[in-house]
C-alpha cells in the first residue's frame, strides 16, 4: 500500500504527529483528497503500529492538548529498505519501457 510507504519515509525523516504527517503528504504530490479524510490517515498509522513498523508515544506540551508522536521502528526501517529495492526495480522497468517507446516512436 503506497500510503504506508510514504508515511514510513516521512517518519524515518522525522518523528511526527498525525496532523503534521497529513500536511507533509503534499511533499509527494498528494492532495488531501488522495488520502481521504484525516481519519483515514489514523487508520493507516494504526495499521503500521499493528505491523510493528512504527511506534507512538503521547507528548504533553506545556500548553495545548497532548499529541501522539509516531516514529519508525527497526522493522519499519527494514521495510523502507525493501521498498527502496522494489522501487528501483520498478524504475528500471519503466526506464526500459520508455527507451523502447522512444526507439519505436522517435
PAKOL-464293 format. One record per residue (C-alpha): residue in three letters; x, y, z. Coordinates in nm, 2 decimals, decimal comma. Layout:
<site><rest>ALA</rest><east>X</east><north>Y</north><up>Z</up></site>
...
//
This chain:
<site><rest>UNK</rest><east>0,00</east><north>0,00</north><up>0,00</up></site>
<site><rest>UNK</rest><east>0,16</east><north>0,32</north><up>-0,11</up></site>
<site><rest>UNK</rest><east>0,03</east><north>0,53</north><up>0,18</up></site>
<site><rest>UNK</rest><east>0,22</east><north>0,30</north><up>0,41</up></site>
<site><rest>UNK</rest><east>0,55</east><north>0,36</north><up>0,23</up></site>
<site><rest>UNK</rest><east>0,51</east><north>0,74</north><up>0,22</up></site>
<site><rest>UNK</rest><east>0,42</east><north>0,75</north><up>0,59</up></site>
<site><rest>UNK</rest><east>0,72</east><north>0,53</north><up>0,68</up></site>
<site><rest>UNK</rest><east>0,95</east><north>0,75</north><up>0,48</up></site>
<site><rest>UNK</rest><east>0,82</east><north>1,07</north><up>0,64</up></site>
<site><rest>UNK</rest><east>0,86</east><north>0,92</north><up>0,98</up></site>
<site><rest>UNK</rest><east>1,21</east><north>0,80</north><up>0,90</up></site>
<site><rest>UNK</rest><east>1,30</east><north>1,16</north><up>0,83</up></site>
<site><rest>UNK</rest><east>1,14</east><north>1,29</north><up>1,14</up></site>
<site><rest>UNK</rest><east>0,91</east><north>1,16</north><up>1,42</up></site>
<site><rest>UNK</rest><east>0,58</east><north>1,34</north><up>1,38</up></site>
<site><rest>UNK</rest><east>0,22</east><north>1,37</north><up>1,49</up></site>
<site><rest>UNK</rest><east>-0,08</east><north>1,29</north><up>1,26</up></site>
<site><rest>UNK</rest><east>-0,17</east><north>1,64</north><up>1,15</up></site>
<site><rest>UNK</rest><east>0,18</east><north>1,72</north><up>1,06</up></site>
<site><rest>UNK</rest><east>0,20</east><north>1,39</north><up>0,86</up></site>
<site><rest>UNK</rest><east>-0,12</east><north>1,48</north><up>0,68</up></site>
<site><rest>UNK</rest><east>0,02</east><north>1,81</north><up>0,58</up></site>
<site><rest>UNK</rest><east>0,36</east><north>1,66</north><up>0,47</up></site>
<site><rest>UNK</rest><east>0,20</east><north>1,41</north><up>0,23</up></site>
<site><rest>UNK</rest><east>0,18</east><north>1,70</north><up>-0,01</up></site>
<site><rest>UNK</rest><east>0,56</east><north>1,66</north><up>-0,05</up></site>
<site><rest>UNK</rest><east>0,48</east><north>1,35</north><up>-0,26</up></site>
<site><rest>UNK</rest><east>0,23</east><north>1,54</north><up>-0,47</up></site>
<site><rest>UNK</rest><east>-0,07</east><north>1,41</north><up>-0,27</up></site>
<site><rest>UNK</rest><east>-0,37</east><north>1,62</north><up>-0,23</up></site>
<site><rest>UNK</rest><east>-0,58</east><north>1,57</north><up>0,09</up></site>
<site><rest>UNK</rest><east>-0,84</east><north>1,40</north><up>-0,12</up></site>
<site><rest>UNK</rest><east>-0,59</east><north>1,13</north><up>-0,22</up></site>
<site><rest>UNK</rest><east>-0,58</east><north>1,01</north><up>0,14</up></site>
<site><rest>UNK</rest><east>-0,94</east><north>1,09</north><up>0,21</up></site>
<site><rest>UNK</rest><east>-1,04</east><north>1,22</north><up>0,54</up></site>
<site><rest>UNK</rest><east>-0,79</east><north>1,26</north><up>0,82</up></site>
<site><rest>UNK</rest><east>-0,95</east><north>0,97</north><up>0,99</up></site>
<site><rest>UNK</rest><east>-0,81</east><north>0,75</north><up>0,71</up></site>
<site><rest>UNK</rest><east>-0,46</east><north>0,87</north><up>0,80</up></site>
<site><rest>UNK</rest><east>-0,50</east><north>0,75</north><up>1,15</up></site>
<site><rest>UNK</rest><east>-0,63</east><north>0,42</north><up>1,02</up></site>
<site><rest>UNK</rest><east>-0,30</east><north>0,38</north><up>0,82</up></site>
<site><rest>UNK</rest><east>-0,10</east><north>0,48</north><up>1,12</up></site>
<site><rest>UNK</rest><east>-0,28</east><north>0,22</north><up>1,33</up></site>
<site><rest>UNK</rest><east>-0,21</east><north>-0,05</north><up>1,07</up></site>
<site><rest>UNK</rest><east>0,16</east><north>0,04</north><up>1,07</up></site>
<site><rest>UNK</rest><east>0,16</east><north>0,02</north><up>1,45</up></site>
<site><rest>UNK</rest><east>-0,02</east><north>-0,32</north><up>1,44</up></site>
<site><rest>UNK</rest><east>0,26</east><north>-0,44</north><up>1,20</up></site>
<site><rest>UNK</rest><east>0,52</east><north>-0,30</north><up>1,45</up></site>
<site><rest>UNK</rest><east>0,66</east><north>-0,08</north><up>1,18</up></site>
<site><rest>UNK</rest><east>0,61</east><north>0,23</north><up>1,38</up></site>
<site><rest>UNK</rest><east>0,55</east><north>0,31</north><up>1,75</up></site>
<site><rest>UNK</rest><east>0,39</east><north>0,60</north><up>1,92</up></site>
<site><rest>UNK</rest><east>0,40</east><north>0,79</north><up>2,25</up></site>
<site><rest>UNK</rest><east>0,20</east><north>1,08</north><up>2,39</up></site>
<site><rest>UNK</rest><east>0,37</east><north>1,41</north><up>2,42</up></site>
<site><rest>UNK</rest><east>0,22</east><north>1,67</north><up>2,65</up></site>
<site><rest>UNK</rest><east>0,33</east><north>2,02</north><up>2,57</up></site>
<site><rest>UNK</rest><east>0,33</east><north>2,29</north><up>2,83</up></site>
<site><rest>UNK</rest><east>0,01</east><north>2,43</north><up>2,69</up></site>
<site><rest>UNK</rest><east>-0,25</east><north>2,29</north><up>2,45</up></site>
<site><rest>UNK</rest><east>-0,36</east><north>1,93</north><up>2,40</up></site>
<site><rest>UNK</rest><east>-0,14</east><north>1,63</north><up>2,40</up></site>
<site><rest>UNK</rest><east>-0,02</east><north>1,48</north><up>2,07</up></site>
<site><rest>UNK</rest><east>0,06</east><north>1,13</north><up>1,98</up></site>
<site><rest>UNK</rest><east>0,40</east><north>1,13</north><up>1,82</up></site>
<site><rest>UNK</rest><east>0,48</east><north>0,85</north><up>1,58</up></site>
<site><rest>UNK</rest><east>0,83</east><north>0,72</north><up>1,50</up></site>
<site><rest>UNK</rest><east>0,97</east><north>0,43</north><up>1,29</up></site>
<site><rest>UNK</rest><east>1,09</east><north>0,11</north><up>1,45</up></site>
<site><rest>UNK</rest><east>1,38</east><north>-0,11</north><up>1,33</up></site>
<site><rest>UNK</rest><east>1,13</east><north>-0,32</north><up>1,15</up></site>
<site><rest>UNK</rest><east>0,99</east><north>-0,01</north><up>0,98</up></site>
<site><rest>UNK</rest><east>1,34</east><north>0,09</north><up>0,87</up></site>
<site><rest>UNK</rest><east>1,39</east><north>-0,26</north><up>0,72</up></site>
<site><rest>UNK</rest><east>1,06</east><north>-0,22</north><up>0,54</up></site>
<site><rest>UNK</rest><east>1,18</east><north>0,11</north><up>0,39</up></site>
<site><rest>UNK</rest><east>1,49</east><north>-0,06</north><up>0,26</up></site>
<site><rest>UNK</rest><east>1,28</east><north>-0,33</north><up>0,10</up></site>
<site><rest>UNK</rest><east>1,05</east><north>-0,07</north><up>-0,05</up></site>
<site><rest>UNK</rest><east>1,36</east><north>0,11</north><up>-0,19</up></site>
<site><rest>UNK</rest><east>1,48</east><north>-0,21</north><up>-0,36</up></site>
<site><rest>UNK</rest><east>1,13</east><north>-0,27</north><up>-0,51</up></site>
<site><rest>UNK</rest><east>1,11</east><north>0,09</north><up>-0,63</up></site>
<site><rest>UNK</rest><east>1,45</east><north>0,06</north><up>-0,80</up></site>
<site><rest>UNK</rest><east>1,32</east><north>-0,25</north><up>-0,99</up></site>
<site><rest>UNK</rest><east>1,01</east><north>-0,07</north><up>-1,10</up></site>
<site><rest>UNK</rest><east>1,21</east><north>0,23</north><up>-1,20</up></site>
<site><rest>UNK</rest><east>1,44</east><north>0,02</north><up>-1,41</up></site>
<site><rest>UNK</rest><east>1,14</east><north>-0,15</north><up>-1,59</up></site>
<site><rest>UNK</rest><east>0,98</east><north>0,18</north><up>-1,66</up></site>
<site><rest>UNK</rest><east>1,31</east><north>0,33</north><up>-1,78</up></site>
<site><rest>UNK</rest><east>1,34</east><north>0,03</north><up>-2,02</up></site>
<site><rest>UNK</rest><east>0,99</east><north>0,07</north><up>-2,14</up></site>
<site><rest>UNK</rest><east>1,04</east><north>0,44</north><up>-2,21</up></site>
<site><rest>UNK</rest><east>1,36</east><north>0,37</north><up>-2,41</up></site>
<site><rest>UNK</rest><east>1,17</east><north>0,11</north><up>-2,62</up></site>
<site><rest>UNK</rest><east>0,88</east><north>0,36</north><up>-2,68</up></site>
<site><rest>UNK</rest><east>1,14</east><north>0,62</north><up>-2,78</up></site>
<site><rest>UNK</rest><east>1,30</east><north>0,37</north><up>-3,02</up></site>
<site><rest>UNK</rest><east>0,97</east><north>0,30</north><up>-3,18</up></site>
<site><rest>UNK</rest><east>0,82</east><north>0,65</north><up>-3,19</up></site>
<site><rest>UNK</rest><east>1,13</east><north>0,85</north><up>-3,21</up></site>
//
